[in-house]
Amino acid sequence: MFQVTFSDQSMVELNNLEMSDQLHLVEQISNVTSDQLSHPREPLSKFSRDGTTFYRLRAGDFRCYFEIESNNLYSHYILHKNTLPDFVFRSKLPLSEDLIVEQHQSFWKYLNSLKKNSK
């Protein structure tokens, strides 16, 4: 069993979730085993970016992106499925953490403004 730690972004997202979603996500990532990491299958996947191996865990409507650090799981991002930040990260586009968070907020504000302007 691994110890799980969360980045600031992950903690903010986790705290914004409903309690049942929080519990589900934490339960899912807490139960990841060494065998699953060695041979990832849905809902777990693995990819490499800039020499770092990342894992993506699907937990309901959320995606947790993490890596193994000092035999612990470190969650970099918790993102809602089918959002721009989720697409950007899993598509391996070169964006910083701050830019992903900023884009996420501004992207949805932009879409909402288009919706309002079309009425």
Contacts in CASP RR format, 6 or more apart in sequence:
PFRMAT RR
TARGET T0000
AUTHOR 0000-0000-0000
METHOD contacts of the structure
MODEL  1
MFQVTFSDQSMVELNNLEMSDQLHLVEQISNVTSDQLSHPREPLSKFSRD
GTTFYRLRAGDFRCYFEIESNNLYSHYILHKNTLPDFVFRSKLPLSEDLI
VEQHQSFWKYLNSLKKNSK
1 30 0 8 1.000
1 33 0 8 1.000
2 30 0 8 1.000
2 32 0 8 1.000
2 68 0 8 1.000
2 71 0 8 1.000
2 72 0 8 1.000
2 73 0 8 1.000
3 72 0 8 1.000
3 73 0 8 1.000
4 26 0 8 1.000
4 29 0 8 1.000
4 30 0 8 1.000
4 66 0 8 1.000
4 72 0 8 1.000
4 73 0 8 1.000
4 74 0 8 1.000
4 75 0 8 1.000
5 69 0 8 1.000
5 72 0 8 1.000
5 73 0 8 1.000
5 74 0 8 1.000
5 75 0 8 1.000
6 14 0 8 1.000
6 74 0 8 1.000
6 75 0 8 1.000
6 78 0 8 1.000
7 74 0 8 1.000
7 75 0 8 1.000
7 76 0 8 1.000
7 77 0 8 1.000
7 97 0 8 1.000
9 76 0 8 1.000
9 77 0 8 1.000
9 78 0 8 1.000
9 97 0 8 1.000
9 101 0 8 1.000
10 64 0 8 1.000
10 75 0 8 1.000
10 76 0 8 1.000
10 77 0 8 1.000
10 78 0 8 1.000
13 62 0 8 1.000
13 77 0 8 1.000
13 78 0 8 1.000
13 79 0 8 1.000
14 22 0 8 1.000
14 25 0 8 1.000
14 26 0 8 1.000
14 78 0 8 1.000
15 22 0 8 1.000
17 25 0 8 1.000
17 62 0 8 1.000
21 60 0 8 1.000
21 61 0 8 1.000
21 62 0 8 1.000
24 59 0 8 1.000
24 60 0 8 1.000
25 59 0 8 1.000
25 60 0 8 1.000
25 62 0 8 1.000
25 64 0 8 1.000
25 78 0 8 1.000
28 43 0 8 1.000
28 57 0 8 1.000
28 59 0 8 1.000
28 64 0 8 1.000
29 57 0 8 1.000
29 59 0 8 1.000
29 64 0 8 1.000
29 66 0 8 1.000
29 73 0 8 1.000
29 75 0 8 1.000
32 44 0 8 1.000
32 55 0 8 1.000
32 57 0 8 1.000
32 73 0 8 1.000
36 44 0 8 1.000
37 44 0 8 1.000
37 46 0 8 1.000
37 55 0 8 1.000
37 68 0 8 1.000
40 46 0 8 1.000
40 55 0 8 1.000
42 58 0 8 1.000
43 57 0 8 1.000
43 58 0 8 1.000
43 59 0 8 1.000
44 55 0 8 1.000
44 56 0 8 1.000
44 57 0 8 1.000
44 58 0 8 1.000
45 55 0 8 1.000
45 56 0 8 1.000
46 53 0 8 1.000
46 54 0 8 1.000
46 55 0 8 1.000
46 56 0 8 1.000
47 53 0 8 1.000
47 54 0 8 1.000
47 56 0 8 1.000
47 90 0 8 1.000
47 92 0 8 1.000
48 54 0 8 1.000
49 92 0 8 1.000
52 67 0 8 1.000
53 67 0 8 1.000
53 68 0 8 1.000
54 65 0 8 1.000
54 66 0 8 1.000
54 67 0 8 1.000
54 76 0 8 1.000
55 65 0 8 1.000
55 66 0 8 1.000
55 67 0 8 1.000
55 68 0 8 1.000
55 73 0 8 1.000
56 63 0 8 1.000
56 64 0 8 1.000
56 65 0 8 1.000
56 90 0 8 1.000
57 63 0 8 1.000
57 64 0 8 1.000
57 66 0 8 1.000
58 81 0 8 1.000
60 81 0 8 1.000
61 80 0 8 1.000
61 81 0 8 1.000
62 78 0 8 1.000
62 79 0 8 1.000
62 80 0 8 1.000
62 81 0 8 1.000
63 77 0 8 1.000
63 78 0 8 1.000
63 79 0 8 1.000
63 80 0 8 1.000
63 81 0 8 1.000
63 86 0 8 1.000
63 90 0 8 1.000
64 75 0 8 1.000
64 77 0 8 1.000
64 78 0 8 1.000
65 75 0 8 1.000
65 76 0 8 1.000
65 77 0 8 1.000
65 78 0 8 1.000
65 79 0 8 1.000
65 89 0 8 1.000
66 73 0 8 1.000
66 74 0 8 1.000
66 75 0 8 1.000
66 76 0 8 1.000
67 73 0 8 1.000
67 74 0 8 1.000
67 76 0 8 1.000
68 74 0 8 1.000
76 97 0 8 1.000
77 85 0 8 1.000
77 89 0 8 1.000
77 97 0 8 1.000
77 100 0 8 1.000
79 85 0 8 1.000
79 86 0 8 1.000
79 89 0 8 1.000
79 104 0 8 1.000
80 86 0 8 1.000
83 104 0 8 1.000
84 103 0 8 1.000
84 104 0 8 1.000
84 107 0 8 1.000
85 100 0 8 1.000
85 101 0 8 1.000
85 103 0 8 1.000
85 104 0 8 1.000
88 95 0 8 1.000
88 100 0 8 1.000
88 103 0 8 1.000
89 95 0 8 1.000
89 100 0 8 1.000
95 103 0 8 1.000
END
